[in-house]
Amino acid sequence: MDDRYSTAVAEPLVDASLLDKLLHNRLSEAEARRFVGGDPECAVFTLLALQQQIAGIQRAVGPHTPSAAIPPYAKPTTSPGRSKGKKKKRGGQPGHPGRARDPLPEPDRTREHRRQRCPDCDGKLVRTGDTRSRRSEDIPEDLKPVVTEDILHRDYCPQCKKRVEPSLPDVLPRCTLGNRTLVLSAMLHFLQGLTIGQIVDTFNFHLRMKVTPGGLVQMWHRLADLLFAWYEQIHQESLDSATLHADETGWRVSGKTHWLWCFAGFDVVFYLIDRSRGSPALQKFFTRAFEGTLITDFWSPYDGVVCAEKQKCWPHLLRDVAEVDEQHGDDPEWKSFSRRLVGVYRDAKKLHPQRGKMLEADYDLAVVRLEARLTNLAAATWTHADANRLSKRLGKYGPELLTFLWHDDVPSDNNAGERAIRPAVMIRKNSYCNHSDRGALTQSVLMSVLRTLRLRGLQPLDVILAALAEYSQTGRLPPLPARTTADASGS
């Protein structure tokens, strides 16, 4: 049989391991020759030149380079610090508490079901009086919207010499959609991340209520204006927090680059969209000295914030170490530097739970020794470029890496800030950010209010509806509710 029609499986033309080394700047000349399956000098020269080009791109990529600006072939195939083939187990992780649905409340209706004949033999059944019950929960069968006509009595006031009429508690002035629809649509967009088109389709097709994209946006602007007092309250409560996490990510407004800043405390989340990624934006948030502990990454504008204490994020530093390990893990000098740095972190994490268990003098001495190890690591002379770069970072931020050892409620990472900003990143991917400064302000206000209410264990729909009802009667918005005692003790 002609080889052209052979059904035998041919050997792969390219060795996957060699291809991986090529794309990650680890291919030697000997491997390059084996890669092409022969000895063509031109092919070898091309592969080595390509390797140098990729290495140049990787050197140009910094820790703050957006993911979209990094070529796919310059990205690692595995997460930094995780070995190849080692995947995180899906589902619940060991040691994490299980999550189950709460028991259903008392039923709104009761139905009885009884068979007349046996389903197997079709025989007549003898009644025993034995029963069992089960509960289920479902949405109403008829989802047709309710159209309400309000008759407003306009009575005359002889003292003011004008006609007065009552305010509606569940409808904003000059609106044809009720407050429940308004708040629910805002939650779908600013809390759940649905696009405006998806929300319009949900209301028009599934809920059979006619809405338009422009009408929703205008109503969201009005809702943000009413809740702006809560936005300012969240701002002030953030500045009063004992610990505050800060992070930022790219954002687009009218097609121009902006930045979304996130400041997360124990029970507050404050978002700010600004043109600046530096001190001007931070000055808008830190209107006064911060008396707590500010937890951030190593972005330099945070250096100018006046606060009582600062804690730098260890995982950010360790990720840099892991990235260098992938390329220069065999270098003796770098291996010594990384081993000593990771050793300080591990010893610090072991020491932190001993706070309060050890004698105070012994604990203080242990912390001082860890600080001295960081100081010695920063003061040493390193010829390796990455070791020298990170040693300078230790010299600048060394004292701020071990702040958590002096406090029980200060973590060694900025995970809370990254978790708080992640929902905004998901919304950015779906909704393409904002088309105007007005929309950016509405985005900041409603995301801050809705996520703060969720963080406090409150139901945003019920809380905002009650606040709008009070506003319609008094003309003033009530204060933002605090976390309840039960929520605070259970968190």
N, C-alpha and C positions, 0 to 999 in steps of 0.2 A: 504494500500500500504506500502511496505517496506520502512523504512526511508532512506535506501541507495539509493533509486531511486526517492526520493522526489525532486521536482524542486524548492522548496522554497529557497529563498536566505538566506543563513546563516549569522549570525552576524559576523563581523570581529573578528578574534581571538586576534588581537593586537590593542589597542587604539593608534591612530596615535599621539595624543598629548603626551601620556606617552612615546612613542618611541622617539619622538623629544626631550623630556626632558632627556631621557637616553643618547642620542648621544651628548647632549650639556651640560652634567654635572649639571643637575638641578633636578634629580630624588631623591625623599625622600624614606625612608624605607617603609613608608605606601603605597606610590604609587608603589613601587617595588612589594609589596605583592599583590596589586590589579592588577598589570601588569601580573602576572602569573596566576591569576584567582583562587588562593587558598592560602595555607599556607605551601608550601614546602620550608623548611629552606635551602636546598641545592641550589634551584633556586634563592632564595633571595641573598644568599651569592655570587653566580656567577654574578648576575646583578650588585651588589655593587662593586665587584672586577673589573668588566668591566668598570664601571663608573670611578673608580680611575685610571685605565690604560689610558682611554681616556683623563682624566684631566692631567695626566703626559705628554701625547703627546702634548696637547694644550699649556702647560707651556713651552715645549721645542721649540714650534714654535714662532719665533720672527718676527718682522715687516719686516725683509729682507729675510725671508725664501722663496725660490722659491715655486710657487704654485704646481709644480709637486712633491715636496718633502713632501707635506702635505697630509695625508690620506684623502680620500673623506669624511669619517664620522667625521673628525675633522674640516671640513669647515662649516661655518655658512650657513644656508639655505637662508638667506636674506643678502643683503648688509649692512655693518655697518651703523648705523644711520637711516636706513629705516625700518619702522614698517612692520610687517607681513601683507600680503594682499594688501599693498599699492604699486601699480605698476605705473611706469611712462607711461603716455599716449603716444601712438605711433603717429608718424607723427610730424608735426610742433608744436612747443611749444608756449604757449602764450607769446607775446612780441617779438618773433623772427621775423625778416623780411622774407617775402615770397621769394621763388625762382622760377622764370619762365624763359623759354627759350627766348633768344633775338630774335627780328624779323629777318627773313632771308634776306640776301643781294640781290642785283640785280641778276636776273636769268641768267644762262649760255645758256639756250635754251628756246624757247617758242613753245608750242604745242596748236593747236586748236581742240576742240571736238564739234561735232554737231550731234544730233539725226535726223534721216530721218522720223521716224514715232513715234507716241505717244506710250509709253510703256504700257498704260492701255487699250486703245481702238484700237490701231493699225491704228489710223487715220493719214492722211497726215498733217504735221505741216506747219503753216504759219510763215514765217520769220519776226521777229520783230526788229532785230538789237540790242536787249538787250543782254548784256554779263556780266559775273562776272569772276573774276580771283582768283586763289589760288596758293600758292607756297608750294613746298615740296622739301626735300633734301634727296639724296640717294647716295650710293657709285656707281662708274661706273660698268656697266654690265660686261665688260671684265677685269678681274683682272690678266690677263696673264702678267708675268714680261717682261720687255723690255730688250733685249740683245743689247748692244752698242759695236761697234767696233771703237776704236779710232786710227786714223792714226797719229803717232807722227813723225814729220819731224825732223831728226837729222842733223843739219847744223854744219858746221865747223867754229870754231873761230880761226883765224890765230894768234891772240895775246896770247890766252891761249893754243893754239895748241892742241885742243881737240874738240870732237863733243858735242854739247849741244842739248837738246830737251825740249819742254815745259812740265810743270807739269799739271796734271789733277785736276780740282777743286773739283770734286765729287767722286773721287776714291783714296783710299790710295795706296801707292806703293806696288806692289806684292800682290794685293788683286783682287779677282774676283767678289766680292760683292760691290755694290756702298755704298757711305756714308749714303744714306737715309735708306737703309736696316740695316746698322750697327747701326745707332743711334736709329732707331725705335725698333730694337731688344733689345738694351740696356735699353730703356725706359720701355719696357714690363717687363724686369726682375728686374731692380734696382728701378724703379719708381712704377710700377703696381704690382710687386710681383709675376709674373708668373714664373713657374719653367722652366728650360731649356728644359725639355721634352715637355711641353705645347707650348713653342715658336717654337721648331722644328716642331711639329705637325701642328701648325698654318701656318707656311711658306710652309712646304712640301705639306700639303693636301689642305688647303683653298686658299693660295695665289699661289700655284703651283710653288714654287721656292725651289730648292733643297739646303738645308743647313744641316750641321752636328753639333752635340753638341761641339765637339772639335774645329771645325772651329770658331764657335761663341765665345767660351771662349777666344781663341787666339786673335780674333779681339777686344774683349772687353779689353783685356790687353793693346793692342796697343792704343785704344782710351783713356784709363786711363792715359797712358804715355803722350799723347798729351795734355790732359786736366789737368795735374798735376799742371801746373802754376796757373790755376783757383782754384785748391784745396788749394794751399798756399795762394792765395789772400783771399779766404773765411776765412782761419785761421786768417790772420791779421785783416780782417774786424770784425771778431768775437771779437778779443781782443780790438777793438776800440769801441765796442757797449756800449751804455749808460747802458743798462740792459742786462743781460745774464742769461739764464736758463740752468741748467746742470742736467743731469740724466744719469743713466747707467743701463744696463741689461746684462744678461748672453749671451754668444756667444760661438760657437764651431769652432775651427780651427784644421783640421786634427784629429778630435776626442778628442781634449784636450780643457779644459775649458779656455776660454778667456772672455773678457768683451767688449761690445760695448758702448762707451761713446758718448753722444749727447750734443752738446752745441748750443743753439738756441737763436738768437738775433731777432731784429725787422725784418730784411730782409735777414738773413743768417742762415744756418743750417750746422753745421760741425760735421761729424762722425769720430770717431777714434776707431779702434779695437786694443786692447792691452792685453797682458797676465796679467796685473796687474789691480786690482780693487782699488788700493790705490794711494799713493802719486807719485810713479814712472810714472803712466799714466798722472796724473794731471800736473806733471812737464814737460811732453812733450808738453802739450797744452799751459799751462801758461808759455811761454818763457820769459815773462816780467810781471811786476806788472799790474794788471788789475785795471783801473781807474774808472770803473763803479760799478754797484750794481750786485752782484752775488746772484741768487735766486736758492736755492737747498732744498733738504730734510735734514734730520739730520744725514746723513752718515758722520762719523767722519773725513775721509780724506779731506773733503772740509774745515775743520778748518784750515789747513795749507796753504790755498791759500791766497796770499797777494793781497788784493783788497781794494778799497775805502770803500765800505759798503757791508753788506750781509743782505739778507732777507730769513728767514726760512719759509717753507711752512706750513701754518696753517692747511689745510685739512689733512696733514699727522698726525699732532698732534691730531686733532679732531677725526680721525679714530681710533687712539689708545684709546681715551676716550670712543668712542662708543663701542669698543670691550670689554673694562672692564665693561661698563654699562650692557652688556648682561649677565655677570656672577655675578657681585657684585652691581647691581643697587640698591639693598635694604640696603646696608651698609650705615649707617648714615655719617660716616667720609668720605667715598668715594663720597657720594652724595653731601656733602658740598664742597669738592674739585672740582668736575666736574662742579657744578653749578657756582662757582666763576670763574673758568677758561673760561667756555663758555661765561659767562657774560662779561669778558674782551674782548673777540673776537667780540661779538655782538656790544658792545659799540664802539669798534674801527672801525668797518665797518660803523656804523652810523656817526661817526665823520669824516671819510675820505672825504666824499662828501662836507663837510662844509669848507674844506680848500679853502681859498680865499674869502669865504663869511663871515666868522667870523673875528673879530678883531684879528690881529696876536698874540697879547699878550694872549687873551682868548684861542685861539687855542693851543698855546704852553703850556699853563697851563693845558688844558685838556689832552694833550698827556703825560705830566709829571705825571699827576695823574694816567693815565692808566699804565705807566711804574712802578709807585710805587705799584700799585695793584699786578702786576706780581712779583715784588720784595718781597712783603709781602707773597705772595702765595708760593714762592720758599723758603723763610726763615723760614716758619712755620714748626713745628715738626709734622710729620705724621706717625702714627703707621701702617696704611694700606700700604701694600707692593707696590701696583700700584700707590697710591698717593705719596708715598715717592720716587718711581722711576721717575715719571713725574715731581715732584717738583725739583729734581736734574737737569732734563733737562731744566726746566725753569731757574734755577740758572745759567746754563751754556750758554743758548741761549736766555734768556729773552730779552736783548736789540735788538737782531736780529729779533724778532718777530714783532716789531712795526716800523721797518724802513719804511714801505710803507706809514706811516702817514706823513712822511716828504717830500714825492715826489708824484707828480701827475701821473708819468708814471711807477711806481713800484707797481706791484700787490702783494696781500697777499698770493698768491698761486704759485705753480710751474706747473700749468696746461699747459702752453705753452711748457715746456720741455717734459712733458708726452705725449702731442699730437705730438710733433716732433719725439719722439722715438717710438711711436706706429706703424708707417708703417714698421720700421725695425723689430719689433716683429712679425708682420704678415709675412714678408719675411722669417724670421727665421723659422716660423712654416711650410712654404711651401717648402723651398729650403734646409733645414738642414745645413744652415750656409756655411762655406768654407772648402775646402779640402787642402789648402796650404796658406802660408803666402802671396804669390803673389796674390792669389785670395782675401784674406782679404784686401790687399791694394787697389786692383781694386774696391772691394765693397765699401770701405770708400770713394774713390775718386768720383766714379760715383754717389753714393747716395747723397753725399754732393753737387755736381754740379747740378744734376737734380732737387733736392728738393729746392735748393736755387733759381734756375731759376723760378720754379713754385711759390715760395713764393713771388718773385718780380713781379708776374703777366706776365711773359714772356713765350713764346712758346719754350720749350727746343729744339724741332726738328729744327725749323727755325734758332734759335740762334746758335746752335752747327754746323749746316750745313754751315752757313755763316762764322763762325770762322774757320772751316776746309778749306773752299775755300780760305780764306785770308792766312791761314798758308801755303797752297800749292804754293801760289804765292810769298810770302815774307819770308817764313821760320820762322815766328814769330806768336805766337798766340795773338790776340787782347785782351785787358783787359776784364774782366767779366763785362757785361752790368749792369748798376745800375737800380734801380726801376725808371720807368718813372714818370713824374710829375703827370700825370693823375692817375696812380696807387697809388702813395703816398697820393694824396688828397682823393682818394676814399676808402682808407683802414681805 
